[in-house]
Structures are given as structure tokens and as C-alpha cells.
Amino acid sequence: MPPSPSASTTTAGAPAASASAASSPSSPAASASDAPGTVPPVRPARTPSRAPTPALLASLLGFAVITVDVSAVNIALPAIRTSLHGGMAGLQWVVDAYTLMFAALMLSAGALADRAGARRAYAWGVALFTLASLACALAPGIGALVAARVAQGGAAAIVMPASLALIRQAYDDPRRRARAIALWTVGGSVAMAAGPVLGGVLTEAAGWRAVFLLNLPLGAVILALLARTAPSPRRPAPFDLAGQATAVLALAGLAFAVIEGGHLGWTSAPVLGAAALAVAAGLGFHAAEKRHAAPMVPLGLLRERKVAVSLAIGFAVNAGFYGIVFLLGLYFQQLRGMSAIAAGLMFVPLAVIITSTNLVSPRMAERIGRRPVIVAGQAVLALAMFVLLPLAADTPLWLVLVLLVPTGMGGAFAVPALTALLMDAVPAHRAGTASGLLNALRQTGGAMAVALFGALLATEGGTGFSVTGMREALVAVGLLLCGTTALSAWLLPRDGRG
């Protein structure tokens, strides 16, 4: 979802950085190892202070690059299909390879930022993201492009928590830091709005590869800005290798089963094998987290009602939003025959609604409580799934834009209050862990929605756009959102607060 005034929210396609950015004295990317007594204290960096502007610009630009890249790629998908001769499954993997690595590695990215220092981790992430972007631009086929997108997703997971850590390090004054974080979140909204338009322009003018080549000069600028920022403090935070590996395997197996199940058949051997791998890896993840001295996902957190409900809501909300974005990119171009530029422009009103609603949501939560805001936001997003059911090739464009209003309002209304509720529900030293877990579940929800929509949208042969499949996917995600709406109305505290 798009960013809100809360530093824990994210744009469509771009996961949020840790919410501990504004509270942790050492690193905003706190990991699950933050439990008292398990991590040595921070070693202060003995370096002269430097002007904070380069750190802010580097953080904001990195967030914008990752956000633009995701939303621009959605518009470039039809061109990628034509150029690389990929089917719907290939397009799903182009999106989900990035999102799944983002989700899985987000769980432990905070620990890496702590161990390496925010500036160094950010530099590593930006450099890897830039090289992966070059690999995407040079990809000779769908397989190579998907592999490069995996590397991009892993790099983005490193960049996001470190970006807010840089801001926390650069601004000692809480008021100036709050303004800097607000600029960071607004930058994400602007990037999300510009992404589809920029993707359309680049795809039309220079081809889809230009969407990735744009990241090369931007990456160089970010690295130059980092050279002007002060070194970051470091601390030896433990790394949960077994938990991280099993998390990646579980998500990859689940995504393969859902994506390929719609194309190879749900009872085919590869699909059943992937499903079995997902189950086995999930059990392995549970065992690893139970035994690890400093697990990246403390299982006790998942037994807290407000935490568990918040994670379920985050999954469902992103499933709705990501599913719609993936659907619309194909609907405008494949079903309506619009150009990439025209399709990108169709997203601008949606982005404006999202940004405006993000600004209203925190104020409403203060007035009436978080619970009604969260419930209402989900209900509106669920409604959005059902009002889109009549979409067809001849639906007037003005009506399409009207029908998209609930999509822009729903998640943007719920997410800021949801994030604040989760942060209040956990101890301060678990804020980074909870934020990383929420964003990992949100990205997973988005990835599963892309897998589901893609499996149902593809016509026989995988080259067309199935209106029937579109409606089936909308109903499925709509029912999921109805379920989480009822769950939150029943289980969340009536005052909606911590």
C-alpha cells in the first residue's frame, strides 16, 4: 500500500522499512534479536557529524527508485511478454520473484543493517539493486529476467530498513527527524504516482528495458550521496540463517504451486511437489524459530491477538491492492488496447486518492479510534473488489475511474491505523521485529494475489485475457477481505488502541 504519515507503511509494491526507525537509539531496522540480554550494546561511531541533507536525499531517492521500479514494471508487462515470448506464468514470476524475495529477506534485513551499519548496508543494497537492474535490462529471456528480479528483491530488502536508519542517524532532533520521515513517505507517494506514467513513457519511447536502465544513473547518484554521509554505528546482531532459509523455501514453494497450478494443473507432479516443499519448509521454519536463541520471528508474538489479527489484515489488504494493480495493467493494455502511456496515466487519479486518504486516516483514528478506521477501510476495499465485477472491454473510461475510487480509499484508510495499532501492541524492543513481520506478510499477500489473478486471467494457451477469470479472482479476494473485516470487528479492542 502507499505510504502514510506512519513510517511503517509502504507504497504499492514497495515494502515499508522498520517502524523502529523513530524509536530505536541504534538502528531503525531492529531485528528479532533485540530481546534484552541477547545483543551487546551499540558501539557509538566516533566520527564528526556531517550535514544531514545528503543522507535524507540518499534515503528518499532509494525509496523512490524501488517504488518506481515496481509500479513501472506492471505497465511494462505486456511489452515484456511480446519481446521475450513469455506467457502469463512468466509475467507472474517477473512480479512475484521480486516481491517474494523482498518479503522473505525483510524478516532479517534489520539484523544485517545493525551488523554492517546502516550506511554500509544501504550502499551494498543500492549497488546490488543497480547491478540487478542492469541484468534485468540485458535479460535475453524470461528465465534470466526472473533471476535478475530475484536479486533486485533481495537488494530492496536490504535497502528499505537501512534507508530509515540513515535518517534516524542523521537527525538527532526529534522534530527535524519527523519532518524528514514525512518527506520520505511523501516521496514514496509521488514515486508511486509517477511510476506507471514513467513506465508507460519509457516503454513507448525506448522499450521495456529502459525501465530498468533508468536505475543505473540513479544508483550512481545515491552512492555519491552516501559518500557524503557519516559512517554508521555497528553492533553484532545475531543472524537466524535456518529461519531465513526455510522462510524463502516456504514462500517460493507456495508461489510456485499457486502460479503453476493454474497453468500445469493443480494435481500435476511439479505443483504437488512445490506444495509439499512449502509445507515442509513451513514446519522447518517453526522448528527453527522455536530453537533459535534469538529468532527473527519470536513465536510468542504470533500468539498475541492484536498481532495475529493485524498480520491477517495486512495480508488481505495487500492481496486486494496488488491484485488490482496487476489486473489493471493488463486490462488497460490487453483488453482495451490502450498504449503503455495511456495505461500509466490511468493510475494517476488512483495515486492522488491514495495519498489524500493516507493524510486523512491518522486524524480519523485520533477522533474515533483505530478499530473503526481499520474495519471501515477493509470494508471499503472489499467493496472495491465487487464493484469492479462489471468491468468489460467497452466499459466507459470515466466509469472505470469512478469504480476505482474504493480501491484507492480502502487500504490507504486502514493501513496507517493498522500499523500504529500493531506498534502499540508489542514491546518497544520488538517494534522492528513486528514491523518487519507485518511488511513481510503484506508483501506475501500481494505476491499470492498476483499468482491467483494471473492463474485465472490467462485464457487457454496463456496469451489472452479472461474476463471470467478476472471476476473469479475479484470474488475470491473480496471474500478474503470480508473475512478479515469480520475478524477485526470481532477481535480488535473496541477503543481500537494499544
N, C-alpha and C positions, 0 to 999 in steps of 0.2 A: 504494500500500500504506500501511498505517497507520504512524504514526511510531514510531521506535525510540529508544533512548538516543542513537543517532547523529543529529546534527543534519541529516544529509543525506537522511533518509528522510521519508516523507510519508504522510498518510492517504489512504484511498481517495478518489480524485477531487481531491485537493489536492496539487500538486507540491511537492517539497521545495525549500527555499532552498539557496543555495550552501553547500557544506561548508567553504569557506574562512572561514566566519564565526568560527571559533575560532582561526584561524591568521593571517589577514592583518592587518597592523597598521593598514591603512587602511580597508578595506571587506570584509565577508564576501561581497560579491556580486561578486567579481573576475570580470572578463570575459576573453575570449580575448586581449585586448590587454595582458595582464600580462607579456608577454615582456620580459626585461631590455633596457633601451635604447630601448624604444618608447614609454614613458609617463613623463612628468615626475613627480618625487616629489610626495607628498601635501603640501598646504599645511595645516598644523595650524589648527584653528579656535581663535581667541583669544577664548574665551568662558568665563565662570565655570562650574564644574561644578555640576550640579543633581542632586537625588535620583534614583536610577536606577529607582525603582518605577514612575513614570508611563510610562517607555519600555518596561519589561517588560510592564506591563498593556496598553499600546497594541499591542505586538507580538503578545502572546498572544491578545488579543481579535480582532485582524485575521486571524490564522491560523485561529481558531475560526470566525469568520464565513464565511470562504471554504470551510472544510471542511463546516460545517453546510449551507451553501447547496447544495453539490454533492450530498451524500447525501440531503438532504431533497427535492431535485428528483426524484431517482429514484422516490421514493414518490408524488410528485405527478403523475407522467407520465400515468396513466390519467385523472385528473381534467382534465388539460390537454387530452388527446385529446377528451374529451367536450365540454368548454367551447369549444374552438377548432375542433372538427371536423377535426382533423388525423389522418393515417394513421400507420402505423409509421415511414415515412420522416421525417415531421415530428418524431416523438418522438426518433428517432436524431439529427437535427440539433439539437434542443434540448440534448442532452447533448454531442454532438461539436463543435458550434460553440464552446462554452466550452473544451473540452479541447484542441482543435487550436490555438486562439489562445494558450492557456496554454503549450502545448508549443513552438510556433514562437517566440514572443517571449521565452520563458525563456532562449533562447540568447544574447540580447543585453541582457537586463534588468539584468544586473550592471553593464554599462558605463553604463547610464542612471543607476543608483544612485550610481556613482562620480562621474559628471559633475555631477549635480544635488545630491549629498549625500543621505545615507540618509533624514534626516527629511523633506526636501522631496520626494524621490521617493515616500516612503511616503504623504505627505499627498496627492500627486497621484493615486497609485493608489487610495487609500481613497475620495477624492472621486469619481473616475471610477466606481469599483465601486458606490458608493451611488447615483449618478445612473443608472447602467445598471440597477441593481436596480429603481429607480422605473419605468424604461422597460419592464422585464420585467413588472412588476405591472400596467401600463396597456396592455400589448400587445393590440391588437384582433384579431390573428390570428397564425397560426403563423409567418408570414414576419417580422412585426415582433418576435415573441418571439425568434426565432433571431438576428436582427440585434442585439438587445439582449444576447443571450448572448455574441455575438462581442465586444462591448465589455466585458462582465464578464470574459471570459477574458483579454483584453489587460490590463485593470486588475489582475487577480490576478497576472499575470506580473510586474508592477511591484512589487506589494506583497510577494511572498514573499522575494526576496533582500534587500530593504530592511528587512524585519522583523528578521532576524537581525543585520543591520548595526547596527540600533539597539541591540540587546542587547550586541553587541561594543563599541560606543561607550560604553554606559552603565556597564559593569562592567570596570574595569581589572584587578581581582584575578582571576586565573585560576580559583580555586576558586569564588568567588561567581558568576563568569560560567558555569562549568559547571553550577552549580545552576540558574541562570536558564534555560539552554538545556534542561536536563532538564524544568523546569516547562513550557517552550514545547512540547516534544514530548508530554508527558503531556496538556497542554491539547488537542493535536490528537487524541489517542486518545479523550478524553472527548467532544470535539465530534463525532467520527465515530460514536461510540455514540449520542449524543443526536440526531444529525441525522435518521435515519429516524423515530424516535419523534416528534420535534418536527414533522417534515414531515407525519406522519400526523395529529397533533393539530390543526395549523393547517389542513390541507386539509379535515378533517372539520368543524371548528368554523367556519371563516371562508372556506374556498375556497382554491384553489391560489395565488391572487395574494398571500395573506398570507405565504406562504413568502418572497417577495421583499420585501414591505413591511417585514418584520422587520429588514431590513438598514439601513433608514433611521435609526432611532434609534441603532442600534449604530454606524453610521458616524459620527454626530454625536459620540458618546461618544469614539470613537477620535481624532477630530480635536481634541477638547477636551484629551485626554491629551497629544497631540503638542505642543500649545501650551505644555506644562509641561516639555518635554524640551529639552536643549541643542541648538543648531544643529550640523549635521554637517560634517566636513571635505569638501572637494570636490577633484576632480582631473580634468583634461581627457582622459579616456579616449576613444580613437577609436571611432567607430561604423561598423559594417560594413553600410551601407544595402543594397548589392546582394545580399549574402549573406542578410540578413534578408528582403528582398522575395522572393527566389527560394525560400527555405525555406517561407514562407507559401503561395506558389503551389503548390509541390510537395505539401505536406500537404493543402491544400484540394482539389487535383485528385484525389489518391489517395482521400481520403474520399468525394468525390462519386461517383467510379467505383464504389467498394465499396457505398455506401449505395444509390445509384440503380440500380446494376446488378441488384440483387435485385428491383427494382420495375419498371424500364423495360425490362429485358433487357440481358444482357451485351454484345450486339452492336449496341445502339441507338446512334445518332449522338451524343447527348449524353454517353453513358458512354465511348465510344471517344475522343471529343474531350477529356474530362476526363483519361482515362488518358494521352493524348498530351501534354497540358499538364503532367501530373505528371512524365513522363519528361523533357520539355524543360526544365522548371524545375529538376529534379534535376541535369541536366547543367550548367545555368547556375549552380547553386549550387556545384558542384565547380569550375567555371572561376573564379567569383568568389572563392572561398576560396583558390584557388591563386595568384591575382594580388594579393590584398589584402595590404598591408604588415603589418596586424595583424588577421588573420581571426578571427571569433568561434569558428570550429571549425578549428583547425590540423589539416590533413590528416595530418600526421605522427603525431598521436595515434592516429588510426584504424588505423595500421599496427602499433601495439603489440598483441601478442597478448592480454594481460590486459585491455587497454582494450576491444578489439573484442569479446571474449567477454563481458565484463561488460555491454556495451551490448545485446548479443543477449539475454542473460539478463534484463536489466531490461525489455526489450520484451515478452518472453514471459510473465514473471511478472505484469506489469500487464494483459496481454491476458487471462490467466486470471482475475485478481481482478475487473477491471472488467466482464468479460463475465458473471461470476456475479452481481454486484450488479445489473446491468441486467436480467438474466434473472429474478432473484428478485422484483424489484419488480413485474414484470408477471405472473409465475407466481402469486404470492400473491393478487393482486387480480383478474386476468383469468381465470385457470384455476380458482382455488379460491373466488373470490367473496368474499374477505376485505375488511374495511374498511381504510381507509388507516391507522388507528391500529393495528389488529391486525397489519397487514403490517409497520409500523415496529417494533413490539415483537419481531417475529421476528428482527430483526437484532441485538438486544442480546446474546444469547449469543455470536454470531459476533464482535462487538466485544470482548467480555471475553476470548475465546480469543486474539484478535489481540494485544491489549495484554499479556496474560500471556506469550505466546510471544516478543514483542519484548524483554521483560525477560530471558528465558532465553537467547536467541540469542547475545548477546555473550559471556556466560560460557562457553557451549559452544564458541564459536570460540576462546576463550583456551585451553581444555583440549585440544581435539582438532584445532584448526586450522580455517581458514576454508573450505578446499576441501571437506571432507566435510560441513560445515554447509550450504554453498551447494548442493551436489549433492543432499543429503537433502531440503532444503526444496523444490527444484524437483520432485523425485520425488514428494513428498507432494502437491504442488499438481497435478501431472499425474494422480495417482491420484484427486484430488478431482473432476476432470472426468469420469472414468469411473464413479465410484460414484454420480454424480448421474443417470446414464442412465436408471435405472428410475423417475424422478420421474413422477408422473401426478396427475390431479385427486383421486384417492382415496387417495394415499399418506398414512399417519398422520402427523400433525404432529410427534410425538415422533421418528419415524424421519427426517423431513426435517431436524430439528435435529441428529441424530446424523450424518447424511450430510454436513452442513456442517462438521463438525469438521476434516477435512483441508483444506478451503478456508481456514479461519481460521489453521491452523498453518503451512501450506506456505510462502506468500510471506512471512509475518511471521518465519519462521525463517531464510529465505535472505537477505532484503534488508539487514539490518544488516551481516552479514558481507560481502555483495557490495559495499556502499558503502565499507566500510573497505578492502577489497582494492583497489578502484579508486583510492581516495585515496592508497594506498601505492605504486601503480603509476605515478604521474605526479609530476613535479617540483612543489615547493611552489608555485611561481608559476603552475602550471597547475591547481591544485586547484579554483578556481572554475569554470574552463572545463570541466573533466571532470565536476564535479558538475552543472552546468547541462546538459551534453550527456546525461548519464545520465537526468536527470529529464525532459528533452525526449523521449528515446526511450521512457521508461516511459509518459509521457502519450500518446505516439503509439500505443504498443501498446494502451493502454486504448481510445483512440478507434477503432482498427481493429477491436477486439473488439466494441465496441458496434455498429459498422457491420455486421460479419459476423453477429452474433447477431440484430440487427434484421431484416436481409435474409432470414434463414432462419426466424425466428419468425413472420413475418407470413403469414397464410393468404391465399387468393385474395380480392382485394378489400381486403386490408390492415387488416381490422377484428378478426380473431380471433387465437388463439394456437396455433401449430402445434407439437404435441409432437414430431412427426417432425423438424421444422426445429431444435427445441431440441437434440435428440440429435445431429443432424449437426454443429451448431456446437460442442457439447461435445467430440465426437470430433476435430474439426479443431484446436481449441485444445489438447486433450490430446496430440495427436500433435506439435504445435509444442513443447510443454513437454518431451515425451520427447526430441525432437531436441536442445534446448538442454541438457537434463540430460546426455545422452551427450557433447555438445560440451564441457561444463565438466569432466566427469570425465576426458576425454581431454587437454584443452589447458591446464587450470589447473595451476599448480605443485603438486606433491604435498604440500608442507607448508602450502599454502593461504595463504601470506603474501607480503608485498610483494615 
